[in-house]
Amino acid sequence: MSDDFLSRLREEPRPEFKDRLESRLHEIDAREGERRSAPSPYRRFAPAFAGAALAAALAFAFTLEPVRAAAREFLDLFRVKRFAAVPVDPARLERLAKGGLDFKSLVADQVQVVVAPQPPEAVDSPEAGAVRAGITAQLPAVLPARTELAEAKLSPAASFRVQVDTGKLEALALAAGADEIEIPAFWNGATIDVEVPPVLGVRYARKTDAAGAALPREDSFVLLQSAIPQVELPEGFDLATLGRLGLRLAGMSAIEAESFSRAIDWRSTLLVPVPVQGGTFREVEVSGHKGLLVTFRPPAPADASAPRPRAQGLVLWLTDDKVMALQGPGSSEGIELLEMAQSIR
Amino acid sequence: MGGVRILEWFAPAVPLEGVDWEAVYREEMPRVFNYFRYRGLERATAEDLTSATFEKAWRARERYRKDRAAVSTWLLAIGRNVAIDHFRRSRPEVPLVEDTATDEETPETAALRAGQSRRLTELMRALPERERELLALKYGADATNRAIATLTGLSESNVGTILHRTVVSLRSRWDEGGPQ
């Protein structure tokens, strides 16, 4: 039974209508962007600068705990030298949030924005962006098939001032059931100056597959690089205590957190959370530097007719003077990502 | 603490809900538009309702969850609500295609197409509401039977059975009208 007679009447919308509606959607973005003072979700570089946000967050995470004191002679230097993965149960965090734990207010109430983070801006080339970021751009010599440089953007520097509130940290510990962790009273009121360095983001797009079919934007590869944040810590500031609190919030038992805490050097290790469901991680070597490969396979959509999202991978590594992140589609082996990362010079 | 902070940023960095909304607009807008056309609405009204659908969807994008439905299904769910509101207010039953030639058509081809569409609209108008809705989703919006089942609450096999029966009946009446 042919049903051609039913489908042959489909028609293309008029181009002028298509353009007019698209403009209206852009207007909605502009209005909402102003209202929220936040970058619009209708942006061409969304996956890339979700990644930039990651890099900024990494930088921010380095600096949450430490305090910059006025007298340098009292300071220790915290410089990240390696990444370590820590399994995190997002459902646990969600449960804690539902139970009344408001992570955002616990942090945001103590944060004063000194230099507001700006949306990433387009730059003429990766090299031009690198000059403005104060770094030397390193780019991949090898790209996956049919992949080419699509755009480069620069996320400007930002800075924050955080005031430690031991009462709130104790509330966090309580909510996490981590009553074994004692928050030193002398931390209260300590001021932390956080500086997030500029981040250069370069997106490489694979526009079509082998059969010439268009690919979704998720198939882009995004390379982020920025100077390594250095953090000055006041003498005696115990990072391990805060670290253990983070591990307990993430879902580790007191014993696991204690054991994990003893195994790593908190002054040089940045923890990267990996969701327990669908996430994998392993240590890798990128051009002689130790790095971390994290992959995540999103759960199958409830609507079985919907295509299953592709696995995404993230390689993090440090060169002598930069923190690098490469994000893109990939299998749990992350072979394509790793090959690309290895070719970065 | 550091781990928790990173998690907040890490989640969006791996675009679990990552949707290229520009591509969605390009790909899905014609399907939503044709859904309204197959509901028997004239072009101007279909354009208005397509606009209303996308404007609603645009404002609600951040609430879209990929694990719950394909974006095409989500958009059609919004479109169906827009259609329900429209039909509640008024119930115009007009030809599916106006007598206007597109750039690629000769006046003769346009007239033939308009004639066919009028006939089809008349045939569809005689169908019960549920069958008309299923046809609009299947042939206007090019939705899969599974997506239609999700949207309508019918089982997938039920959708297939109803569509088959409806198409057989329409085909028979279509053929009775002579060569096309």
Boltz contact constraints between the chains, C-beta under 6 A:
constraints:
  - contact:
      token1: [A, 1]
      token2: [B, 168]
      max_distance: 6.0
  - contact:
      token1: [A, 3]
      token2: [B, 167]
      max_distance: 6.0
  - contact:
      token1: [A, 5]
      token2: [B, 174]
      max_distance: 6.0
  - contact:
      token1: [A, 6]
      token2: [B, 139]
      max_distance: 6.0
  - contact:
      token1: [A, 7]
      token2: [B, 139]
      max_distance: 6.0
  - contact:
      token1: [A, 9]
      token2: [B, 117]
      max_distance: 6.0
  - contact:
      token1: [A, 10]
      token2: [B, 34]
      max_distance: 6.0
  - contact:
      token1: [A, 13]
      token2: [B, 30]
      max_distance: 6.0
  - contact:
      token1: [A, 13]
      token2: [B, 33]
      max_distance: 6.0
  - contact:
      token1: [A, 17]
      token2: [B, 47]
      max_distance: 6.0
  - contact:
      token1: [A, 21]
      token2: [B, 51]
      max_distance: 6.0
  - contact:
      token1: [A, 25]
      token2: [B, 58]
      max_distance: 6.0
  - contact:
      token1: [A, 28]
      token2: [B, 58]
      max_distance: 6.0
  - contact:
      token1: [A, 41]
      token2: [B, 61]
      max_distance: 6.0
  - contact:
      token1: [A, 42]
      token2: [B, 21]
      max_distance: 6.0
  - contact:
      token1: [A, 47]
      token2: [B, 15]
      max_distance: 6.0
  - contact:
      token1: [A, 47]
      token2: [B, 18]
      max_distance: 6.0
  - contact:
      token1: [A, 50]
      token2: [B, 12]
      max_distance: 6.0
  - contact:
      token1: [A, 50]
      token2: [B, 13]
      max_distance: 6.0
  - contact:
      token1: [A, 50]
      token2: [B, 15]
      max_distance: 6.0
  - contact:
      token1: [A, 51]
      token2: [B, 13]
      max_distance: 6.0
  - contact:
      token1: [A, 53]
      token2: [B, 9]
      max_distance: 6.0
  - contact:
      token1: [A, 54]
      token2: [B, 9]
      max_distance: 6.0
  - contact:
      token1: [A, 54]
      token2: [B, 13]
      max_distance: 6.0
  - contact:
      token1: [A, 57]
      token2: [B, 6]
      max_distance: 6.0
  - contact:
      token1: [A, 57]
      token2: [B, 9]
      max_distance: 6.0
  - contact:
      token1: [A, 61]
      token2: [B, 2]
      max_distance: 6.0
  - contact:
      token1: [A, 61]
      token2: [B, 5]
      max_distance: 6.0
  - contact:
      token1: [A, 61]
      token2: [B, 6]
      max_distance: 6.0
  - contact:
      token1: [A, 64]
      token2: [B, 1]
      max_distance: 6.0
  - contact:
      token1: [A, 64]
      token2: [B, 2]
      max_distance: 6.0
  - contact:
      token1: [A, 64]
      token2: [B, 5]
      max_distance: 6.0
  - contact:
      token1: [A, 86]
      token2: [B, 3]
      max_distance: 6.0
  - contact:
      token1: [A, 88]
      token2: [B, 7]
      max_distance: 6.0
  - contact:
      token1: [A, 216]
      token2: [B, 20]
      max_distance: 6.0
  - contact:
      token1: [A, 217]
      token2: [B, 20]
      max_distance: 6.0
  - contact:
      token1: [A, 218]
      token2: [B, 15]
      max_distance: 6.0
  - contact:
      token1: [A, 218]
      token2: [B, 18]
      max_distance: 6.0
  - contact:
      token1: [A, 242]
      token2: [B, 1]
      max_distance: 6.0
  - contact:
      token1: [A, 245]
      token2: [B, 1]
      max_distance: 6.0
  - contact:
      token1: [A, 246]
      token2: [B, 1]
      max_distance: 6.0
  - contact:
      token1: [A, 246]
      token2: [B, 2]
      max_distance: 6.0
  - contact:
      token1: [A, 246]
      token2: [B, 3]
      max_distance: 6.0
  - contact:
      token1: [A, 246]
      token2: [B, 4]
      max_distance: 6.0
  - contact:
      token1: [A, 249]
      token2: [B, 4]
      max_distance: 6.0
  - contact:
      token1: [A, 250]
      token2: [B, 3]
      max_distance: 6.0
  - contact:
      token1: [A, 271]
      token2: [B, 2]
      max_distance: 6.0
  - contact:
      token1: [A, 271]
      token2: [B, 3]
      max_distance: 6.0
  - contact:
      token1: [A, 273]
      token2: [B, 3]
      max_distance: 6.0
  - contact:
      token1: [A, 273]
      token2: [B, 6]
      max_distance: 6.0
  - contact:
      token1: [A, 273]
      token2: [B, 7]
      max_distance: 6.0
  - contact:
      token1: [A, 273]
      token2: [B, 10]
      max_distance: 6.0
  - contact:
      token1: [A, 296]
      token2: [B, 14]
      max_distance: 6.0
  - contact:
      token1: [A, 298]
      token2: [B, 16]
      max_distance: 6.0
  - contact:
      token1: [A, 299]
      token2: [B, 67]
      max_distance: 6.0
  - contact:
      token1: [A, 301]
      token2: [B, 66]
      max_distance: 6.0
  - contact:
      token1: [A, 301]
      token2: [B, 67]
      max_distance: 6.0
  - contact:
      token1: [A, 302]
      token2: [B, 67]
      max_distance: 6.0
  - contact:
      token1: [A, 302]
      token2: [B, 68]
      max_distance: 6.0
  - contact:
      token1: [A, 303]
      token2: [B, 69]
      max_distance: 6.0
  - contact:
      token1: [A, 303]
      token2: [B, 70]
      max_distance: 6.0
  - contact:
      token1: [A, 303]
      token2: [B, 73]
      max_distance: 6.0
  - contact:
      token1: [A, 303]
      token2: [B, 150]
      max_distance: 6.0
  - contact:
      token1: [A, 305]
      token2: [B, 144]
      max_distance: 6.0
  - contact:
      token1: [A, 305]
      token2: [B, 146]
      max_distance: 6.0
  - contact:
      token1: [A, 305]
      token2: [B, 147]
      max_distance: 6.0
  - contact:
      token1: [A, 306]
      token2: [B, 70]
      max_distance: 6.0
  - contact:
      token1: [A, 312]
      token2: [B, 14]
      max_distance: 6.0
